[in-house]
């Protein structure tokens, strides 16, 4: 009788780890984190499910996260510009 094999999902994760670099850790953390600086078990599991597939999936999720940040910043700028315009128009 041999050693039991780990579940498929764990084997996939181990395969990703074997091909990863230390530089991949911060972007992976940023993808898994919801912005509070901590990764819950739910965030971890959801993130791993999103990252399954080819290695390029990590790049796509990094781009998606960065695009979301840029969109939020643009919306904040737009909100501030509206306030400035209203102030100038009412002065």
C-alpha positions as CSV (number, residue, x, y, z in Angstrom):
1,X,0.0,0.0,0.0
2,X,1.5,3.4,-1.0
3,X,1.2,6.8,0.4
4,X,-2.2,8.4,-0.4
5,X,-2.2,11.2,-3.0
6,X,-3.3,14.7,-1.9
7,X,-6.6,16.0,-3.4
8,X,-6.4,17.2,-7.0
9,X,-6.9,20.9,-6.0
10,X,-4.0,20.7,-3.6
11,X,-1.8,19.0,-6.3
12,X,-2.7,21.9,-8.6
13,X,-1.7,24.4,-6.0
14,X,1.6,22.6,-5.4
15,X,2.2,22.6,-9.1
16,X,1.7,26.4,-9.2
17,X,4.1,26.8,-6.3
18,X,6.8,24.8,-7.9
19,X,6.7,27.1,-11.0
20,X,6.4,30.4,-9.1
21,X,8.9,32.9,-8.1
22,X,9.2,35.0,-4.9
23,X,8.2,38.0,-7.1
24,X,4.9,36.4,-7.7
25,X,3.9,36.5,-4.0
26,X,3.0,40.2,-3.7
27,X,0.8,40.3,-6.8
28,X,-0.9,37.0,-5.7
29,X,-1.5,38.5,-2.2
30,X,-3.0,41.7,-3.8
31,X,-5.3,39.5,-6.0
32,X,-6.5,37.4,-3.0
33,X,-6.9,40.3,-0.6
34,X,-10.1,42.4,-0.7
35,X,-8.2,45.5,0.3
36,X,-8.0,45.3,4.1
37,X,-4.4,43.8,4.2
38,X,-5.6,40.4,5.3
39,X,-6.6,37.2,3.5
40,X,-9.5,35.3,5.0
41,X,-10.1,31.7,4.2
42,X,-13.0,32.7,2.0
43,X,-10.8,35.1,0.0
44,X,-8.1,32.5,-0.3
45,X,-10.5,29.8,-1.6
46,X,-12.3,32.2,-4.0
47,X,-9.0,33.5,-5.3
48,X,-7.6,30.0,-5.9
49,X,-10.7,29.1,-7.8
50,X,-10.3,32.2,-10.0
51,X,-6.7,31.4,-10.6
52,X,-7.0,27.8,-11.7
53,X,-6.0,27.3,-15.3
54,X,-3.0,28.5,-17.3
55,X,-0.3,30.6,-15.8
56,X,-1.5,33.6,-17.8
57,X,-4.6,33.7,-15.6
58,X,-2.5,35.4,-12.9
59,X,-1.5,38.1,-15.3
60,X,-5.2,38.7,-16.3
61,X,-6.3,39.0,-12.7
62,X,-3.4,41.4,-11.9
63,X,-4.5,43.6,-14.8
64,X,-8.2,43.4,-13.7
65,X,-7.2,44.5,-10.2
66,X,-5.1,47.3,-11.4
67,X,-7.8,48.4,-13.8
68,X,-10.3,48.5,-10.9
69,X,-8.0,50.7,-8.9
70,X,-7.5,53.1,-11.8
71,X,-11.3,53.2,-12.4
72,X,-11.9,54.1,-8.8
73,X,-9.3,56.8,-8.9
74,X,-10.8,58.3,-12.1
75,X,-14.3,58.2,-10.4
76,X,-12.8,60.0,-7.4
77,X,-11.2,62.7,-9.7
78,X,-14.5,63.1,-11.6
79,X,-16.4,63.6,-8.3
80,X,-13.9,66.2,-7.1
81,X,-14.0,68.0,-10.4
82,X,-17.8,68.3,-10.2
83,X,-17.4,69.8,-6.7
84,X,-14.9,72.3,-8.0
85,X,-17.1,73.2,-11.0
86,X,-20.1,73.8,-8.8
87,X,-18.0,76.0,-6.5
88,X,-16.7,78.0,-9.4
89,X,-20.2,78.4,-10.9
90,X,-21.8,79.5,-7.7
91,X,-19.0,82.1,-6.8
